[in-house]
Amino acid sequence: MTSNGVNVDETAEVSEIVQASSGAQTNDEEDQEVDDAIIDKIIVDKVNAMRTSSLILTTFFHNFWHLSMAI
């Protein structure tokens, strides 16, 4: 016990809890960043797939239109 009546063991426990909590928060933030990066990659992949599909369909209909005009 210190001169101001605070138990040293309790102070050490509180300090350990605060440090553990800070470490957990840092891990949560890092996990969130990883999750965000994964979500961003999924979105980019889906958008690229949609753009490719759109290009294929546009090319198909463009060629179909030219063929129909030639008849």
N, C-alpha and C positions, 0 to 999 in steps of 0.2 A: 504494500500500500504506500502511496506517495504522501507527501506532506499535505496535499489538498484533498486527501481522502479518496482518491481514485485508485482502484485496484489495478495493478500493473498487468495481471493476467487478463482482466477484462479488456483493457486497452489494447493488448496484443491481439486478442480475439477479434475485436472490432476492426483493427487494422487489417487483419487477414481477410475478413469478410469484405471489406472495401476493396482490397486488392483483387480478390477473386471475382467480385462483381465487375470491376473495371476490365479485367481480362475477359470475362464472359461477354461484356458489351462489345469489346474489340472484336471478338470472334463472331458475334452476331452481325456486326457491321461488315466484316470480311465475307461472311456467308451471304449477306444480302448483295454485296457487290458481285459475287460469283453468280448468284441467282439472276441478277439483272443482266449480266453478260450472257448467260445462257438464253434468257428470254429474248434479248436483243438479237442473238444469232438465229433463233427460231424465226423471229419476225422477218429478218433479212432473207432467210432461206425461202420462206413462204412468199414474200413479195417477189423475189427473183423467179420462183416457179410460176407465179401468176403472170408476170411480165413475159416469160418465155411462152406460156400457153397462149397468151393474148397475141403475141407475135406470130405464132404458128397459125392461129385461127385467122388473123388478118391476112397473112400470106395466102392461106387456102382460099378465102373468099375473094381476094384480089385476083388470084389466078382463075378461079371459077368464073368471075365476072368477065375476064378477058376471053375465056373460052366460049362463054355464052354469047358474047358480042360477035365472035368470029363465025358463028353458025348462021 
